[in-house]
């Protein structure tokens, strides 16, 4: 989705799906669009395993996301001050979150303002006994 479209969204769904399931969902969506059917376009971030999700969305990262949403800092430096963390660490974390589409930046000269575009994050954890052991392992 484009940034302007994301600004109108209020929810990010986070889930765990195998690569095959994700591929099947995307293929089914494309086929539905080709038949002029409506498709659920809820922004979704899918992880391949529970471990990947938990390694990415740690309590510290969730605190950072919440602080950006609540405080609306105007730069990465200000963001680091808000969460009382090292600027380099916050910069690296924001880069990872931007690559995942969780945040994006409004740039003004050399200043980059992080933006969390959603008001709510729904984490959907399917418990599928057919998943292999490494995927189904929970912390």
KANOR-V517616 format. One record per helix or strand. SS is the DSSP state (h for helix, s for strand). FROM is the first residue (numbers start at 1). LEN is the number of residues. If there is no record, write none. Layout:
ss=SS from=FROM len=LEN
ss=SS from=FROM len=LEN
//
This chain:
ss=h from=3 len=6
ss=s from=11 len=6
ss=h from=19 len=16
ss=s from=44 len=4
ss=h from=50 len=7
ss=h from=59 len=13
ss=h from=76 len=8
ss=h from=87 len=14
ss=s from=103 len=6
ss=s from=111 len=6
ss=s from=120 len=5
ss=h from=133 len=4
//
